[in-house]
Amino acid sequence: MKLGQYIARKSLWYLVALVAAVSLNFLLPRLVPGNPVDVIVSNLARGGSVSGEQQKQIYEGFVQQFGLDAPLWQQFLTYLGKVFSGDLGTSFASYPTSVNSLLGDALPWSIAVQLPAIVIGWVLGNVVGAIAAFRGGNWDRSVFTSSLFLSAMPYYCLSILLLYALAVVAGVFPVGGAYSLGNSPSFSLGFLTDALQYYWLPFLSLVIVFIGGQAVGMRSMAIYELGGDYVNYGRAMGIGDNRITRYIFRNAMLPQITGLALSIGTLVSGALITELVFNYPGVGTLLFNAISQNDYPVIQAITLIITLAVLASNFLVEIVYGIVDPRIRAAASGEK
């Protein structure tokens, strides 16, 4: 199959997947029992200052404002129109704040913690795994055991352990939050220095687990490549170890690159529980609050971003693989 046909076929498949994902993204929050307007009105009436008639008027006003009185198909078309124009709607729970504004506040916190953790963890994990595979012996056994233990540990367990040991017992880091009370986000040196103290615990809880997972994967791939015929043939031909090591490392890196792309694709949702443990104001915390309040527009916006990121990263990986390895294009067309 030619590269153009391969890309066209993959594009069509991912377009179908995108349409299905966007439709489910609209429908799924509405299958959750409960009405978000009921939650808003009940919160307003909790103080006892709003009469029954006023509650009814507020309820009808919010239902009309949010378009919940329209048929479902009409709501869907309105949703599609806003999505394609870049308008993600207005938050039900934080009315009249726009969803774009809420995401603009939360997204930088999640990216600042997770992107460095993914990249640094990927680099260190692959280096440690490759060294373990080449050196073998006690070094390999100790690295493999510790990496396997770390990779099997859920993020939130390590988060709680670090929180207890380094914040509660040792008092080295703050217990939770993203910056000190009374401070407000800005690009000043004072704020960045303050925020850095709150940054380390969420970052460490993510990067340590990621290093373990990458080290296990890289070690396994490197050991597999070490037993390859081309390695034995190269050594028999007198090719130096450094050159053979480069070949092994390059071949073993392909699955690791796929893992990196998928990790970046799921970056937005990757540390939901970690953000909750540390009360970090990222997208994970925003999504959790939105689900608890049936805030449809915020839930839809975050899941839409996650969906687009995952589809884009998978699409790019498949295209790169199709370019690098012609056998994949042949398998896609049934020639193999």
ZADO-1210 file (C-alpha; in nm, 4 decimals, padded with zeros to 6 digits):
<atoms>
<atom x="00.0000" y="00.0000" z="00.0000" code="MET" pos="1"/>
<atom x="00.1288" y="00.3477" z="-00.0889" code="LYS" pos="2"/>
<atom x="00.1918" y="00.5942" z="00.1907" code="LEU" pos="3"/>
<atom x="-00.0824" y="00.8309" z="00.0676" code="GLY" pos="4"/>
<atom x="-00.3430" y="00.5518" z="00.0710" code="GLN" pos="5"/>
<atom x="-00.2269" y="00.4434" z="00.4162" code="TYR" pos="6"/>
<atom x="-00.2620" y="00.7977" z="00.5572" code="ILE" pos="7"/>
<atom x="-00.6034" y="00.8432" z="00.3899" code="ALA" pos="8"/>
<atom x="-00.7332" y="00.5162" z="00.5368" code="ARG" pos="9"/>
<atom x="-00.6072" y="00.5992" z="00.8830" code="LYS" pos="10"/>
<atom x="-00.7533" y="00.9506" z="00.8597" code="SER" pos="11"/>
<atom x="-01.0946" y="00.8077" z="00.7721" code="LEU" pos="12"/>
<atom x="-01.0869" y="00.5649" z="01.0652" code="TRP" pos="13"/>
<atom x="-00.9875" y="00.8348" z="01.3106" code="TYR" pos="14"/>
<atom x="-01.2533" y="01.0695" z="01.1721" code="LEU" pos="15"/>
<atom x="-01.5188" y="00.8043" z="01.2421" code="VAL" pos="16"/>
<atom x="-01.3729" y="00.7528" z="01.5901" code="ALA" pos="17"/>
<atom x="-01.3824" y="01.1290" z="01.6499" code="LEU" pos="18"/>
<atom x="-01.7511" y="01.1545" z="01.5519" code="VAL" pos="19"/>
<atom x="-01.8384" y="00.8624" z="01.7822" code="ALA" pos="20"/>
<atom x="-01.6332" y="01.0108" z="02.0678" code="ALA" pos="21"/>
<atom x="-01.7899" y="01.3562" z="02.0350" code="VAL" pos="22"/>
<atom x="-02.1404" y="01.2036" z="02.0317" code="SER" pos="23"/>
<atom x="-02.0691" y="00.9945" z="02.3432" code="LEU" pos="24"/>
<atom x="-01.9067" y="01.2968" z="02.5046" code="ASN" pos="25"/>
<atom x="-02.2367" y="01.4825" z="02.4720" code="PHE" pos="26"/>
<atom x="-02.4598" y="01.1919" z="02.5701" code="LEU" pos="27"/>
<atom x="-02.2799" y="01.0297" z="02.8661" code="LEU" pos="28"/>
<atom x="-02.3024" y="01.3199" z="03.1176" code="PRO" pos="29"/>
<atom x="-02.6764" y="01.3372" z="03.0500" code="ARG" pos="30"/>
<atom x="-02.7185" y="00.9717" z="03.1450" code="LEU" pos="31"/>
<atom x="-02.6008" y="01.0522" z="03.4979" code="VAL" pos="32"/>
<atom x="-02.9033" y="01.0652" z="03.7340" code="PRO" pos="33"/>
<atom x="-02.9929" y="01.4118" z="03.8594" code="GLY" pos="34"/>
<atom x="-03.0424" y="01.7568" z="03.7130" code="ASN" pos="35"/>
<atom x="-02.7678" y="02.0199" z="03.7564" code="PRO" pos="36"/>
<atom x="-03.0264" y="02.2980" z="03.7847" code="VAL" pos="37"/>
<atom x="-03.1796" y="02.1182" z="04.0840" code="ASP" pos="38"/>
<atom x="-02.8389" y="02.1302" z="04.2543" code="VAL" pos="39"/>
<atom x="-02.7970" y="02.5033" z="04.1820" code="ILE" pos="40"/>
<atom x="-03.1451" y="02.5958" z="04.3056" code="VAL" pos="41"/>
<atom x="-03.1174" y="02.3776" z="04.6159" code="SER" pos="42"/>
<atom x="-02.7875" y="02.5476" z="04.7034" code="ASN" pos="43"/>
<atom x="-02.9498" y="02.8893" z="04.6637" code="LEU" pos="44"/>
<atom x="-03.2448" y="02.7869" z="04.8805" code="ALA" pos="45"/>
<atom x="-03.0270" y="02.6331" z="05.1511" code="ARG" pos="46"/>
<atom x="-02.9976" y="02.9648" z="05.3397" code="GLY" pos="47"/>
<atom x="-03.3765" y="03.0035" z="05.3547" code="GLY" pos="48"/>
<atom x="-03.3723" y="03.3518" z="05.1976" code="SER" pos="49"/>
<atom x="-03.5359" y="03.2396" z="04.8697" code="VAL" pos="50"/>
<atom x="-03.9123" y="03.1769" z="04.8639" code="SER" pos="51"/>
<atom x="-04.0799" y="02.8910" z="04.6788" code="GLY" pos="52"/>
<atom x="-04.2008" y="03.1170" z="04.3967" code="GLU" pos="53"/>
<atom x="-03.8539" y="03.2657" z="04.3564" code="GLN" pos="54"/>
<atom x="-03.7041" y="02.9167" z="04.3436" code="GLN" pos="55"/>
<atom x="-03.9449" y="02.8278" z="04.0643" code="LYS" pos="56"/>
<atom x="-03.8551" y="03.1406" z="03.8671" code="GLN" pos="57"/>
<atom x="-03.4824" y="03.0814" z="03.9171" code="ILE" pos="58"/>
<atom x="-03.5244" y="02.7172" z="03.8126" code="TYR" pos="59"/>
<atom x="-03.7115" y="02.8085" z="03.4929" code="GLU" pos="60"/>
<atom x="-03.4607" y="03.0831" z="03.4177" code="GLY" pos="61"/>
<atom x="-03.1606" y="02.8495" z="03.4462" code="PHE" pos="62"/>
<atom x="-03.3300" y="02.5757" z="03.2428" code="VAL" pos="63"/>
<atom x="-03.3989" y="02.8251" z="02.9639" code="GLN" pos="64"/>
<atom x="-03.0546" y="02.9842" z="02.9931" code="GLN" pos="65"/>
<atom x="-02.8760" y="02.6496" z="02.9620" code="PHE" pos="66"/>
<atom x="-03.1084" y="02.5219" z="02.6887" code="GLY" pos="67"/>
<atom x="-03.2161" y="02.2173" z="02.8917" code="LEU" pos="68"/>
<atom x="-03.5807" y="02.2682" z="02.7896" code="ASP" pos="69"/>
<atom x="-03.4964" y="02.1976" z="02.4248" code="ALA" pos="70"/>
<atom x="-03.5177" y="01.8463" z="02.2725" code="PRO" pos="71"/>
<atom x="-03.2000" y="01.6382" z="02.3041" code="LEU" pos="72"/>
<atom x="-03.1229" y="01.6493" z="01.9316" code="TRP" pos="73"/>
<atom x="-03.1455" y="02.0282" z="01.9361" code="GLN" pos="74"/>
<atom x="-02.9135" y="02.0435" z="02.2367" code="GLN" pos="75"/>
<atom x="-02.6706" y="01.8222" z="02.0451" code="PHE" pos="76"/>
<atom x="-02.6687" y="02.0491" z="01.7396" code="LEU" pos="77"/>
<atom x="-02.6152" y="02.3534" z="01.9617" code="THR" pos="78"/>
<atom x="-02.3296" y="02.1708" z="02.1324" code="TYR" pos="79"/>
<atom x="-02.1647" y="02.0844" z="01.7996" code="LEU" pos="80"/>
<atom x="-02.1955" y="02.4427" z="01.6760" code="GLY" pos="81"/>
<atom x="-02.0302" y="02.5809" z="01.9887" code="LYS" pos="82"/>
<atom x="-01.7521" y="02.3195" z="01.9886" code="VAL" pos="83"/>
<atom x="-01.6517" y="02.3967" z="01.6313" code="PHE" pos="84"/>
<atom x="-01.6525" y="02.7701" z="01.7078" code="SER" pos="85"/>
<atom x="-01.4262" y="02.7172" z="02.0108" code="GLY" pos="86"/>
<atom x="-01.6972" y="02.8040" z="02.2633" code="ASP" pos="87"/>
<atom x="-01.7097" y="02.5317" z="02.5306" code="LEU" pos="88"/>
<atom x="-02.0102" y="02.6873" z="02.7022" code="GLY" pos="89"/>
<atom x="-02.0857" y="02.8273" z="03.0456" code="THR" pos="90"/>
<atom x="-02.0293" y="02.6376" z="03.3670" code="SER" pos="91"/>
<atom x="-02.3489" y="02.5392" z="03.5489" code="PHE" pos="92"/>
<atom x="-02.1855" y="02.5293" z="03.8909" code="ALA" pos="93"/>
<atom x="-01.9760" y="02.8483" z="03.8493" code="SER" pos="94"/>
<atom x="-02.2301" y="03.0472" z="03.6468" code="TYR" pos="95"/>
<atom x="-02.1650" y="03.2839" z="03.4669" code="PRO" pos="96"/>
<atom x="-01.7968" y="03.1824" z="03.4361" code="THR" pos="97"/>
<atom x="-01.7146" y="03.0323" z="03.0966" code="SER" pos="98"/>
<atom x="-01.5668" y="02.6830" z="03.0658" code="VAL" pos="99"/>
<atom x="-01.2828" y="02.8262" z="02.8572" code="ASN" pos="100"/>
<atom x="-01.1890" y="03.0467" z="03.1529" code="SER" pos="101"/>
<atom x="-01.1984" y="02.7561" z="03.4016" code="LEU" pos="102"/>
<atom x="-00.9827" y="02.5411" z="03.1735" code="LEU" pos="103"/>
<atom x="-00.7448" y="02.8310" z="03.1167" code="GLY" pos="104"/>
<atom x="-00.6915" y="02.8520" z="03.4933" code="ASP" pos="105"/>
<atom x="-00.6553" y="02.4756" z="03.5539" code="ALA" pos="106"/>
<atom x="-00.4692" y="02.3504" z="03.2463" code="LEU" pos="107"/>
<atom x="-00.1321" y="02.5243" z="03.3146" code="PRO" pos="108"/>
<atom x="-00.1113" y="02.3607" z="03.6589" code="TRP" pos="109"/>
<atom x="-00.1637" y="02.0102" z="03.5158" code="SER" pos="110"/>
<atom x="00.0826" y="02.0650" z="03.2296" code="ILE" pos="111"/>
<atom x="00.3448" y="02.2140" z="03.4639" code="ALA" pos="112"/>
<atom x="00.3381" y="01.9037" z="03.6842" code="VAL" pos="113"/>
<atom x="00.2783" y="01.6233" z="03.4366" code="GLN" pos="114"/>
<atom x="00.4740" y="01.7159" z="03.1247" code="LEU" pos="115"/>
<atom x="00.8142" y="01.7432" z="03.3023" code="PRO" pos="116"/>
<atom x="00.7317" y="01.4269" z="03.5003" code="ALA" pos="117"/>
<atom x="00.6563" y="01.2328" z="03.1806" code="ILE" pos="118"/>
<atom x="00.9610" y="01.3568" z="02.9867" code="VAL" pos="119"/>
<atom x="01.2132" y="01.3265" z="03.2725" code="ILE" pos="120"/>
<atom x="01.0679" y="00.9918" z="03.3826" code="GLY" pos="121"/>
<atom x="01.0838" y="00.8617" z="03.0256" code="TRP" pos="122"/>
<atom x="01.4478" y="00.9628" z="02.9760" code="VAL" pos="123"/>
<atom x="01.5715" y="00.8387" z="03.3139" code="LEU" pos="124"/>
<atom x="01.3657" y="00.5180" z="03.2997" code="GLY" pos="125"/>
<atom x="01.5004" y="00.4233" z="02.9569" code="ASN" pos="126"/>
<atom x="01.8602" y="00.4961" z="03.0561" code="VAL" pos="127"/>
<atom x="01.8297" y="00.2921" z="03.3775" code="VAL" pos="128"/>
<atom x="01.6557" y="00.0033" z="03.1962" code="GLY" pos="129"/>
<atom x="01.9170" y="-00.0055" z="02.9168" code="ALA" pos="130"/>
<atom x="02.2083" y="-00.0032" z="03.1630" code="ILE" pos="131"/>
<atom x="02.0483" y="-00.2835" z="03.3650" code="ALA" pos="132"/>
<atom x="02.0043" y="-00.4979" z="03.0529" code="ALA" pos="133"/>
<atom x="02.3646" y="-00.4486" z="02.9373" code="PHE" pos="134"/>
<atom x="02.5354" y="-00.4883" z="03.2736" code="ARG" pos="135"/>
<atom x="02.3266" y="-00.7811" z="03.4031" code="GLY" pos="136"/>
<atom x="02.4135" y="-00.9532" z="03.7308" code="GLY" pos="137"/>
<atom x="02.3262" y="-00.8038" z="04.0665" code="ASN" pos="138"/>
<atom x="02.2849" y="-00.4583" z="03.9157" code="TRP" pos="139"/>
<atom x="02.0178" y="-00.5887" z="03.6782" code="ASP" pos="140"/>
<atom x="01.8369" y="-00.7845" z="03.9512" code="ARG" pos="141"/>
<atom x="01.8263" y="-00.4908" z="04.1927" code="SER" pos="142"/>
<atom x="01.7155" y="-00.2433" z="03.9252" code="VAL" pos="143"/>
<atom x="01.4509" y="-00.4802" z="03.7883" code="PHE" pos="144"/>
<atom x="01.3059" y="-00.5591" z="04.1325" code="THR" pos="145"/>
<atom x="01.2899" y="-00.1964" z="04.2433" code="SER" pos="146"/>
<atom x="01.1548" y="-00.0774" z="03.9053" code="SER" pos="147"/>
<atom x="00.8881" y="-00.3485" z="03.9034" code="LEU" pos="148"/>
<atom x="00.7813" y="-00.2513" z="04.2547" code="PHE" pos="149"/>
<atom x="00.7581" y="00.1176" z="04.1630" code="LEU" pos="150"/>
<atom x="00.5742" y="00.0574" z="03.8354" code="SER" pos="151"/>
<atom x="00.3165" y="-00.1606" z="04.0111" code="ALA" pos="152"/>
<atom x="00.2482" y="00.1020" z="04.2762" code="MET" pos="153"/>
<atom x="-00.0547" y="00.3249" z="04.1990" code="PRO" pos="154"/>
<atom x="00.0181" y="00.6976" z="04.1784" code="TYR" pos="155"/>
<atom x="-00.2129" y="00.7794" z="04.4653" code="TYR" pos="156"/>
<atom x="-00.0453" y="00.5297" z="04.7041" code="CYS" pos="157"/>
<atom x="00.2959" y="00.6852" z="04.6492" code="LEU" pos="158"/>
<atom x="00.1346" y="01.0303" z="04.6785" code="SER" pos="159"/>
<atom x="-00.0054" y="00.9469" z="05.0215" code="ILE" pos="160"/>
<atom x="00.3242" y="00.7933" z="05.1379" code="LEU" pos="161"/>
<atom x="00.5262" y="01.0954" z="05.0260" code="LEU" pos="162"/>
<atom x="00.2698" y="01.3309" z="05.1746" code="LEU" pos="163"/>
<atom x="00.2888" y="01.1581" z="05.5116" code="TYR" pos="164"/>
<atom x="00.6689" y="01.1133" z="05.5197" code="ALA" pos="165"/>
<atom x="00.7894" y="01.4430" z="05.3719" code="LEU" pos="166"/>
<atom x="00.5111" y="01.6836" z="05.4623" code="ALA" pos="167"/>
<atom x="00.3435" y="01.5554" z="05.7806" code="VAL" pos="168"/>
<atom x="00.6389" y="01.3868" z="05.9593" code="VAL" pos="169"/>
<atom x="00.9477" y="01.5643" z="05.8220" code="ALA" pos="170"/>
<atom x="00.7779" y="01.8954" z="05.7415" code="GLY" pos="171"/>
<atom x="01.0053" y="01.9490" z="05.4412" code="VAL" pos="172"/>
<atom x="00.7226" y="02.0396" z="05.2034" code="PHE" pos="173"/>
<atom x="00.3771" y="02.1982" z="05.2456" code="PRO" pos="174"/>
<atom x="00.0903" y="01.9538" z="05.3026" code="VAL" pos="175"/>
<atom x="-00.1263" y="02.0575" z="05.0088" code="GLY" pos="176"/>
<atom x="-00.2320" y="02.3254" z="04.7647" code="GLY" pos="177"/>
<atom x="-00.0349" y="02.5011" z="04.4917" code="ALA" pos="178"/>
<atom x="00.0731" y="02.8214" z="04.6683" code="TYR" pos="179"/>
<atom x="00.0475" y="02.9912" z="05.0067" code="SER" pos="180"/>
<atom x="-00.2765" y="03.1416" z="05.1332" code="LEU" pos="181"/>
<atom x="-00.2977" y="03.5124" z="05.0545" code="GLY" pos="182"/>
<atom x="-00.0816" y="03.4709" z="04.7453" code="ASN" pos="183"/>
<atom x="-00.2255" y="03.4974" z="04.3938" code="SER" pos="184"/>
<atom x="-00.0917" y="03.3490" z="04.0677" code="PRO" pos="185"/>
<atom x="00.1482" y="03.5732" z="03.8774" code="SER" pos="186"/>
<atom x="00.4793" y="03.5496" z="03.6936" code="PHE" pos="187"/>
<atom x="00.6702" y="03.7255" z="03.9713" code="SER" pos="188"/>
<atom x="00.9800" y="03.5628" z="04.1229" code="LEU" pos="189"/>
<atom x="00.8198" y="03.5624" z="04.4664" code="GLY" pos="190"/>
<atom x="00.5147" y="03.3670" z="04.3506" code="PHE" pos="191"/>
<atom x="00.7176" y="03.1170" z="04.1461" code="LEU" pos="192"/>
<atom x="00.9478" y="03.0511" z="04.4420" code="THR" pos="193"/>
<atom x="00.6478" y="02.9977" z="04.6661" code="ASP" pos="194"/>
<atom x="00.4707" y="02.7703" z="04.4133" code="ALA" pos="195"/>
<atom x="00.7882" y="02.5637" z="04.3693" code="LEU" pos="196"/>
<atom x="00.7677" y="02.4462" z="04.7311" code="GLN" pos="197"/>
<atom x="00.4209" y="02.3026" z="04.6646" code="TYR" pos="198"/>
<atom x="00.5291" y="02.1597" z="04.3300" code="TYR" pos="199"/>
<atom x="00.7773" y="01.8945" z="04.4412" code="TRP" pos="200"/>
<atom x="00.5504" y="01.6419" z="04.6107" code="LEU" pos="201"/>
<atom x="00.3019" y="01.5996" z="04.3186" code="PRO" pos="202"/>
<atom x="00.5952" y="01.5960" z="04.0755" code="PHE" pos="203"/>
<atom x="00.7911" y="01.3312" z="04.2692" code="LEU" pos="204"/>
<atom x="00.4864" y="01.1063" z="04.3114" code="SER" pos="205"/>
<atom x="00.4409" y="01.1035" z="03.9325" code="LEU" pos="206"/>
<atom x="00.7993" y="01.0869" z="03.8101" code="VAL" pos="207"/>
<atom x="00.9115" y="00.8043" z="04.0417" code="ILE" pos="208"/>
<atom x="00.6340" y="00.5710" z="03.9237" code="VAL" pos="209"/>
<atom x="00.6970" y="00.6688" z="03.5624" code="PHE" pos="210"/>
<atom x="01.0706" y="00.5935" z="03.5902" code="ILE" pos="211"/>
<atom x="00.9903" y="00.2447" z="03.7227" code="GLY" pos="212"/>
<atom x="00.7494" y="00.1667" z="03.4376" code="GLY" pos="213"/>
<atom x="00.9838" y="00.2880" z="03.1655" code="GLN" pos="214"/>
<atom x="01.2844" y="00.1053" z="03.3150" code="ALA" pos="215"/>
<atom x="01.0961" y="-00.2273" z="03.3161" code="VAL" pos="216"/>
<atom x="00.9845" y="-00.1807" z="02.9547" code="GLY" pos="217"/>
<atom x="01.3267" y="-00.0729" z="02.8271" code="MET" pos="218"/>
<atom x="01.5077" y="-00.3540" z="03.0085" code="ARG" pos="219"/>
<atom x="01.2775" y="-00.6178" z="02.8580" code="SER" pos="220"/>
<atom x="01.3127" y="-00.4792" z="02.5049" code="MET" pos="221"/>
<atom x="01.6915" y="-00.4460" z="02.5324" code="ALA" pos="222"/>
<atom x="01.7291" y="-00.8051" z="02.6571" code="ILE" pos="223"/>
<atom x="01.5086" y="-00.9251" z="02.3691" code="TYR" pos="224"/>
<atom x="01.7209" y="-00.7352" z="02.1168" code="GLU" pos="225"/>
<atom x="02.0447" y="-00.8649" z="02.2731" code="LEU" pos="226"/>
<atom x="01.9414" y="-01.2163" z="02.1728" code="GLY" pos="227"/>
<atom x="01.8673" y="-01.1148" z="01.8134" code="GLY" pos="228"/>
<atom x="02.0417" y="-01.2820" z="01.5189" code="ASP" pos="229"/>
<atom x="02.1725" y="-00.9511" z="01.3904" code="TYR" pos="230"/>
<atom x="02.3571" y="-00.8977" z="01.7213" code="VAL" pos="231"/>
<atom x="02.5284" y="-01.2372" z="01.7033" code="ASN" pos="232"/>
<atom x="02.6066" y="-01.1820" z="01.3356" code="TYR" pos="233"/>
<atom x="02.7486" y="-00.8378" z="01.4080" code="GLY" pos="234"/>
<atom x="02.9727" y="-00.9698" z="01.6819" code="ARG" pos="235"/>
<atom x="03.0904" y="-01.2555" z="01.4603" code="ALA" pos="236"/>
<atom x="03.1799" y="-00.9969" z="01.1962" code="MET" pos="237"/>
<atom x="03.3901" y="-00.8110" z="01.4521" code="GLY" pos="238"/>
<atom x="03.1670" y="-00.5054" z="01.4832" code="ILE" pos="239"/>
<atom x="03.2462" y="-00.3110" z="01.7986" code="GLY" pos="240"/>
<atom x="03.0211" y="-00.3194" z="02.1061" code="ASP" pos="241"/>
<atom x="02.9479" y="00.0529" z="02.0877" code="ASN" pos="242"/>
<atom x="02.8067" y="00.0240" z="01.7370" code="ARG" pos="243"/>
<atom x="02.6011" y="-00.2856" z="01.8238" code="ILE" pos="244"/>
<atom x="02.4719" y="-00.1079" z="02.1336" code="THR" pos="245"/>
<atom x="02.3447" y="00.1786" z="01.9171" code="ARG" pos="246"/>
<atom x="02.1543" y="-00.0669" z="01.6951" code="TYR" pos="247"/>
<atom x="02.0019" y="-00.2423" z="01.9959" code="ILE" pos="248"/>
<atom x="01.9056" y="00.0845" z="02.1615" code="PHE" pos="249"/>
<atom x="01.7448" y="00.2191" z="01.8424" code="ARG" pos="250"/>
<atom x="01.5329" y="-00.0940" z="01.7892" code="ASN" pos="251"/>
<atom x="01.4329" y="-00.1150" z="02.1547" code="ALA" pos="252"/>
<atom x="01.3248" y="00.2503" z="02.1544" code="MET" pos="253"/>
<atom x="01.0333" y="00.2089" z="01.9098" code="LEU" pos="254"/>
<atom x="00.7788" y="00.0746" z="02.1644" code="PRO" pos="255"/>
<atom x="00.9072" y="00.3254" z="02.4184" code="GLN" pos="256"/>
<atom x="00.8394" y="00.6132" z="02.1795" code="ILE" pos="257"/>
<atom x="00.4855" y="00.4837" z="02.1388" code="THR" pos="258"/>
<atom x="00.4476" y="00.4808" z="02.5160" code="GLY" pos="259"/>
<atom x="00.5772" y="00.8367" z="02.5380" code="LEU" pos="260"/>
<atom x="00.3304" y="00.9601" z="02.2761" code="ALA" pos="261"/>
<atom x="00.0380" y="00.7886" z="02.4506" code="LEU" pos="262"/>
<atom x="00.1457" y="00.9247" z="02.7904" code="SER" pos="263"/>
<atom x="00.1516" y="01.2786" z="02.6532" code="ILE" pos="264"/>
<atom x="-00.1869" y="01.2134" z="02.4930" code="GLY" pos="265"/>
<atom x="-00.3379" y="01.1242" z="02.8294" code="THR" pos="266"/>
<atom x="-00.1525" y="01.4038" z="03.0073" code="LEU" pos="267"/>
<atom x="-00.4672" y="01.5968" z="03.0976" code="VAL" pos="268"/>
<atom x="-00.6293" y="01.3090" z="03.2845" code="SER" pos="269"/>
<atom x="-00.3161" y="01.1240" z="03.3955" code="GLY" pos="270"/>
<atom x="-00.2897" y="01.2568" z="03.7486" code="ALA" pos="271"/>
<atom x="-00.6489" y="01.3080" z="03.8558" code="LEU" pos="272"/>
<atom x="-00.6118" y="01.1344" z="04.1931" code="ILE" pos="273"/>
<atom x="-00.2673" y="01.2849" z="04.2541" code="THR" pos="274"/>
<atom x="-00.4152" y="01.6322" z="04.2147" code="GLU" pos="275"/>
<atom x="-00.6956" y="01.5417" z="04.4546" code="LEU" pos="276"/>
<atom x="-00.4513" y="01.4071" z="04.7163" code="VAL" pos="277"/>
<atom x="-00.2451" y="01.7264" z="04.7083" code="PHE" pos="278"/>
<atom x="-00.5422" y="01.9568" z="04.6470" code="ASN" pos="279"/>
<atom x="-00.3616" y="02.0785" z="04.3373" code="TYR" pos="280"/>
<atom x="-00.5790" y="02.3105" z="04.1214" code="PRO" pos="281"/>
<atom x="-00.5323" y="02.1217" z="03.7924" code="GLY" pos="282"/>
<atom x="-00.7728" y="01.9716" z="03.5421" code="VAL" pos="283"/>
<atom x="-00.8133" y="01.6549" z="03.7501" code="GLY" pos="284"/>
<atom x="-00.9491" y="01.8517" z="04.0433" code="THR" pos="285"/>
<atom x="-01.1712" y="02.0536" z="03.8092" code="LEU" pos="286"/>
<atom x="-01.3112" y="01.7335" z="03.6563" code="LEU" pos="287"/>
<atom x="-01.3786" y="01.5780" z="03.9966" code="PHE" pos="288"/>
<atom x="-01.5698" y="01.8860" z="04.1149" code="ASN" pos="289"/>
<atom x="-01.7625" y="01.9031" z="03.7882" code="ALA" pos="290"/>
<atom x="-01.8725" y="01.5390" z="03.8157" code="ILE" pos="291"/>
<atom x="-01.9895" y="01.5865" z="04.1748" code="SER" pos="292"/>
<atom x="-02.2005" y="01.8862" z="04.0646" code="GLN" pos="293"/>
<atom x="-02.3315" y="01.7453" z="03.7338" code="ASN" pos="294"/>
<atom x="-02.1625" y="02.0350" z="03.5581" code="ASP" pos="295"/>
<atom x="-02.2206" y="01.9045" z="03.2025" code="TYR" pos="296"/>
<atom x="-02.0276" y="02.1721" z="03.0066" code="PRO" pos="297"/>
<atom x="-01.7106" y="02.1321" z="03.2163" code="VAL" pos="298"/>
<atom x="-01.7267" y="01.7499" z="03.2035" code="ILE" pos="299"/>
<atom x="-01.7819" y="01.7587" z="02.8275" code="GLN" pos="300"/>
<atom x="-01.4987" y="02.0062" z="02.7701" code="ALA" pos="301"/>
<atom x="-01.2414" y="01.8089" z="02.9694" code="ILE" pos="302"/>
<atom x="-01.3363" y="01.4711" z="02.8232" code="THR" pos="303"/>
<atom x="-01.3344" y="01.6289" z="02.4764" code="LEU" pos="304"/>
<atom x="-00.9778" y="01.7556" z="02.5294" code="ILE" pos="305"/>
<atom x="-00.8702" y="01.4130" z="02.6570" code="ILE" pos="306"/>
<atom x="-01.0350" y="01.2427" z="02.3590" code="THR" pos="307"/>
<atom x="-00.8757" y="01.4752" z="02.1036" code="LEU" pos="308"/>
<atom x="-00.5321" y="01.4378" z="02.2651" code="ALA" pos="309"/>
<atom x="-00.5513" y="01.0561" z="02.2706" code="VAL" pos="310"/>
<atom x="-00.6776" y="01.0341" z="01.9116" code="LEU" pos="311"/>
<atom x="-00.4127" y="01.2788" z="01.7879" code="ALA" pos="312"/>
<atom x="-00.1270" y="01.0978" z="01.9618" code="SER" pos="313"/>
<atom x="-00.2437" y="00.7561" z="01.8349" code="ASN" pos="314"/>
<atom x="-00.2863" y="00.8910" z="01.4836" code="PHE" pos="315"/>
<atom x="00.0631" y="01.0412" z="01.4808" code="LEU" pos="316"/>
<atom x="00.2162" y="00.7184" z="01.6133" code="VAL" pos="317"/>
<atom x="00.0453" y="00.5115" z="01.3417" code="GLU" pos="318"/>
<atom x="00.1553" y="00.7522" z="01.0698" code="ILE" pos="319"/>
<atom x="00.5161" y="00.7522" z="01.1929" code="VAL" pos="320"/>
<atom x="00.5155" y="00.3720" z="01.2114" code="TYR" pos="321"/>
<atom x="00.3749" y="00.3544" z="00.8595" code="GLY" pos="322"/>
<atom x="00.6560" y="00.5774" z="00.7340" code="ILE" pos="323"/>
<atom x="00.9346" y="00.3987" z="00.9248" code="VAL" pos="324"/>
<atom x="00.8252" y="00.0386" z="00.8642" code="ASP" pos="325"/>
<atom x="00.6684" y="-00.0537" z="00.5244" code="PRO" pos="326"/>
<atom x="00.5599" y="-00.3909" z="00.6681" code="ARG" pos="327"/>
<atom x="00.2923" y="-00.2108" z="00.8702" code="ILE" pos="328"/>
<atom x="00.1463" y="-00.0594" z="00.5532" code="ARG" pos="329"/>
<atom x="00.1521" y="-00.4034" z="00.3922" code="ALA" pos="330"/>
<atom x="-00.0261" y="-00.5575" z="00.6909" code="ALA" pos="331"/>
<atom x="-00.2913" y="-00.2831" z="00.6821" code="ALA" pos="332"/>
<atom x="-00.3759" y="-00.3636" z="00.3205" code="SER" pos="333"/>
<atom x="-00.3796" y="-00.7395" z="00.3771" code="GLY" pos="334"/>
<atom x="-00.0747" y="-00.7939" z="00.1555" code="GLU" pos="335"/>
<atom x="00.1134" y="-00.9688" z="00.4354" code="LYS" pos="336"/>
</atoms>
